[in-house]
Amino acid sequence: MPISKKKKKISASKKNVSPSLLPTKEVSENSFSFKSTAEVRVPKSLIEQVIGQDSSVDIVRKAAAQKRNVLLVGQPGTGKSLLAQAMSEILPIQQLQDILIYPNSEDPNNPKVKMTRAGEAKKIIDQGRLEARREDDSARLISFLLPMGFMLLSVLLWQLKWYPDVVFAALIIVGAFLLIGLSLGGQMRSKESAGNPKLLINNLGKKTAPFFEATGARAGALLGDVRHDPLQSIVESDFVVSRNGSEEKISFENLWNELSTKYSDLVEKHDKGYEAIVLPKDYEVYTFGVENNKVVKTRIYSMNRYPYEGEVVEIQADGKKATFTPEHSIITKKEDKDAEKVSEKDTLFKLD
């Protein structure tokens, strides 16, 4: 989808606004008895912080205790990575291992791999380096003493008149070449003999099993078809909502004013002009999104806005336009770019 772009100024009277689309969940008004989040006890163990995945938590606990593998399959944002990280914290750390890689002189492309108990690999590396340093120092000393001894012996025999001056000069030259050759050879040998293993995995001092995040999903995919942070998108035009069995076009500002007036006691005001409203559970208003290339209704559970004053970027593509703050990340077919760096040469994705 080819795009065009232009920049414009927006004043603080314009609001950087967006509805929050959340999954349907019935919550009782008497579910919480605390006055602030400071009273909420947060468990230290990550596995105890997981909410809404009770069956998955049970499976993870059993798999960790029985030393089994777990395959997690689900939509982005369902908590797969969180469960995996939580599982790593309850795995028995006494079974952690370090991995060393040794050079293979017979086949350099297939190095040798050695596994040791956690913490042992560091000791092996340090001991190997100490021995290599000793060998290198010994080799350097020998490479210096041998030619020097040869030349001193040559001087002594020359003083005893064992051979003429010409032979003595030749021996000194040979000794000098021997000194230079052994010095260069010692340096080359020290580099080649640096056959100490490489520490590939080091679990020294680890209190929990290692966890590596390798998700293939983009962060923006956690919001389904919404490929941006809603708080960085400025809604200026009308969007379609469905309520009371009918559909209508309405701007975000007008919808906000209508609902904030009707439910004024639900409006939350925070620092820097940020405002939010969580709609009551008996009030249903929907907008439209895309799921599996099909248009579906998505319930609006909350709305939020905050003032923004400065330069914004307006991007137009396929007859539609959207306005973003300059630092907002835009996903193009080639790479992710800040909105201010997007040009007409970039191409956006298009949902069929």
N, C-alpha and C positions, 0 to 999 in steps of 0.2 A: 504494500500500500504506500505509494509515494506521498511525501508530506511537504508542506511549506511551513514557514515559521516567521513570527514577528514578535518584537518585544514592545511592551507598553508599561506605563506606570499605573499603579493601583494605590489608592489612598486607604487610610485606616477605616474609612466608612465601609469599604468593601470587606467582606468577611471570608476568610479561608475556611470553608465549611464542607462538611460531608456527613451523610448519615452513617451510622454504624450498623452493619448487618450481622446479627448474631443468630445462632441456632435456637430453635424454640425450646424453652425449658421453663416449666412451672416452678416458681419459687414462692414459698409462703412468706407473708409479711412478718411472721413471728419466728422465722428460721434462725435469726441472729439475735443474740442478747447483749452483744458488746456495743460500746459507745463509739469506739474508733478501732482502726486496724492495729493500733499499738497493743491492744488487748488480745490479738489473735496469736495463739501459740503456733509457731512454725517448727515442725519436726526437723531435727538435724539430719536425719537420714533422708536421702532423696527419694527412696522407694516409698516412704511414708508421706511424701508430699504430692504423690500422684493422685489426682482426683478423677473419678469417672471411668476408671479402667480397672475395676476390682478383679475381674476374671483374669485380665492380662497380668496384673500384679501377682496373683496367685501362681500363675504359670511360670513367671520369671523367678519367683522365689524357689519353686520346686526345681526348676532347671539349674539354678545356681547351686542348690544343695546336692543335686544328683549329678553334677558335672555334665550337663547336656547342653546341646545347642538350641537356639530359639530363632525361628524365622518369623519376622513381623511384616505383615502385608496390610496396607491401608492407604487411604488418601492422605495427602500432605496436611500436616497440622493435627493429626489424630494422636500424636504422642509416641511414635515409634522410637525416635532418637532419645527421647526422655526416658523411656523404659529401658533402652539399651544402656544408657549411662547409669541409670539406677541399678541395673543388674551388675555392672562393673564394680559398684561400690560394695556389693554383698558377696562377691566371689572370694574364695579363700586365698589371701595374698601369700601364704606360705608356699604355694605351689607356683609362684611366678618364676619365670626363667629369663635369663639374659641370652642374647644371641650374638655370637662372634663370627666374623667372616675372615677366613685365612686365604692368602693367595695360593693359587694352584699352578705350580710351575709346568705341569704337563698340559694343562688346558686353562689358559688365563680367563677364558669366557665362562668357565664353570668353577667359581671359587668354592672352597670347602667351608661348610657351615658347622659350627659347634654350639651346643646348648649347655648352659651351666645354671646353677642355682642363682637366684637374684642376688646381686652384690658381688659374686665371684668374678664376673667378667672384668669389672674395674680393677680388681687385684691382679688379674692376669695381664691386663694392659699395662698397669704401672710396673709390674715385675719385668715384663718384656722390654719396656722402654729403658729400665735401669740396666738390664743386661746388655742391651744394644749400645747404650752409652759407654759402658765399661769396655766392650769389645772395640768400639770405635776409638776410645782413648788409647787402648793398647795398640791398635793398628797404627794410629798416628805416631805413637812413640817409637814403634819399631821402624816405621817408614822414615823417621828422622835419624835414629841411632845407627841404622845399618849403613846408609851412605856416608854418614859422618865418620863412622869407624873405618870404613873402607878408605876414605881420604886421609885420615890420620895415620893409618897403617902405610899408605903410600908415601906420606911425608917421612915417616920413620925409616922406611927402607931406602928412601932416596938419600936421607942423611947418612945412612950406613954405606952409601956408594954401591948399592946392589945393582943399580941400573942408571943409565945416563939421563940427562935432563929431558931429552925428547920423550922418553918413555914416561918419566914422571909427569910431564905436561899432559900426555895422553891419558894417564890414569886420573888426574884431577878432572879433566873434561868428562871422562866416563863417570866419575863420582858425582859430578854436578848433574849430568843427565839422569843418573840413578836416583838422586834426591828428588828431582822434578818429577820423574816418572812414578816413583812410589807415592809421592804426595797426591798427584792427580789420580792415581789408581785407588788410593785410600778414600778419596772423596767419592769416586764413582762406586766403589764397593759399599760405602756406607749408605748410599742411596739405594742400591740394588738389594742390600741385605736388610733394608728396613721392612722385613717380612712380618712385622708385628701385625696381629689381627686388627680388624676394624670393628668397633663396637656398634652393631646395628641396632639392638634394642637393649636399653639399660633400665632396669627396674630397681636400681639401688635406692633405698629409702622410700619407695612407693608405699603408701598406706592403703591404696586401693588398686584394683586391677586397671591396666591402661584402657582408655577409651578414645577412639579416633572417630571424629565426625566425618562421614563420607557420603552425606546425602546428595542425591542427584537433583533434588528439587530446588528451584529458585525460591528465595525468601518471599517474593511476591506471590508465588503460587499458593501460599498458605491462605490467601483470601479468595481462592477459586479463580473466577474470571477477572477479579479486580487486580490489575497488575501494578498497583502503586499504593503508597501510603495515603489513605483518604484525607489525612490532615494537611497534606501538601497540595491538594487539588482544589481549585477554586471553582465552585459551581455557580455559573452566572446565568445559564439558560435554564429553560423549563425541563423537568423530567417527568416521566409518567409514573403515577402512583395509582394503586387500586385500594379502595376502601368502600365499605358499605355496599359492596356488590357492583360498583361502577368504577370506571377508569377516568382519569382526568390529568391534564397537564398543569403543573404548578411549579413555580420556582422554589428553590430551597428556602430563600428568605421569607417568602409568603407562608410556606408550610411551617417554618420555625416560629414566625410571629403568631400564627394561628394556634399552634400547640402550646407554645410558651405562655400564651394568654389563658388558654383553657386549663392548663396544668401548671400554673405559676409556682405552686408550692414544690414542684418536682425539679425546677431549674437549679442546677448547681453552678456556682461561680467560683473560679479559682484565680490563681495569679496570672498576670499579664493579659487579662481580659478573656481568658479561656472560659467558655460556658458549655454546659452539657445538660441534656435532659434524657432521663430514662423513662420511656413511655410506660404507662400502667399496663398490666397484663391483659386487661379486658378491652384495651383499645388496639385494634388490628389495622395496620396500614402496610401496604406492600409496595415494593418497586419490582423491577424485572432484571434478571441476570441471565447468564448463560451457563448451562451445565450439560456436558456431553453434547455440545453443539445444538442444544435445544433451549428455547427461552422458557424460563421458569419464574414463578413468583418467589420473591425473597422478602421475608418480613423485616421491617425496620423496628428494631428494639430500642435504639437510642439515636440521638442526634447531637452533634457537637460543632462548635465554631470558635474561632479566635481571630482577632484583628490582625491584618497584615498590611504594612505600608512599605512600598519599595517596588522594584522592577520585577515583573513577571514575564513569562514566556508563553505566547499563544501558538499552539501547533495545530495546523489544519491538515486533514487527510481524508480523502474520499468524501468531500462535502461536509465533514464533521470537524468540530474544533474542541480543543480542551486547553485550559490554562494551568500552568505549573509555576512553582517557584524555581529560580534558576538552578538550585542544587539538587532538584528532584531527579531521580534516576529514571530514564526512559529505556525500555527494552526494545532494541531494534533487532533485525534479523542477523546483523553482523556481530553486535556487541552491545553492552549496556553503556549508556552515555548520560551525562548530566543534561538537563533540559537546555541549558544555555549553549551546549556544544553540539546539539542536534542540528543538522543542516538538510537542505533539500536533496542531498545525495543519499541520505539514509532512507531505509524502508521499514515500515512498521509491520507487525503481524496483522493478519486479518482473519477473523473467525467466519467461516462459511455458514 
